Amino acid sequence: KVVFVPFSGGKPNGAPVDVLTGFLNKDEKWIEIDFS
């Protein structure tokens, strides 16, 4: 999973927000995502 953490003044300012999730398939096996 990839998350975004907002910053303000060089310090974390808010809760993490999921950006990319779902890198496991339904059988809990790793999958590769091709962004090309």
Backbone torsions as a table, in degrees:
resi	resn	phi	psi	omega
1	LYS	NA	145.4	176.7
2	VAL	-118.4	131.7	-179.2
3	VAL	-122.3	156.6	173.4
4	PHE	-110.1	131.2	176.2
5	VAL	-117.2	116.9	179.4
6	PRO	-68.1	141.5	178.3
7	PHE	-123.0	148.9	174.6
8	SER	-143.7	124.6	-179.5
9	GLY	64.9	28.1	178.7
10	GLY	80.6	7.6	-179.7
11	LYS	-128.0	148.2	176.9
12	PRO	-56.0	137.1	-176.8
13	ASN	-140.5	71.2	179.6
14	GLY	136.4	171.4	-177.6
15	ALA	-79.4	150.2	174.3
16	PRO	-61.6	144.8	179.6
17	VAL	-120.4	125.7	177.4
18	ASP	-61.2	131.2	178.0
19	VAL	-109.6	-50.5	177.0
20	LEU	-128.3	128.9	176.7
21	THR	-137.4	174.0	173.9
22	GLY	86.7	38.6	179.0
23	PHE	-85.1	-0.9	173.6
24	LEU	-112.7	139.8	176.0
25	ASN	-82.5	-176.7	-174.5
26	LYS	-64.6	-20.1	176.8
27	ASP	-91.0	10.7	-178.5
28	GLU	60.3	33.8	174.2
29	LYS	-103.1	143.0	-179.6
30	TRP	-63.5	141.1	174.7
31	ILE	-123.9	157.4	178.9
32	GLU	-108.7	134.2	178.9
33	ILE	-104.0	124.3	-179.4
34	ASP	-100.8	112.2	-177.9
35	PHE	-94.0	7.0	-177.5
36	SER	-78.3	NA	NA
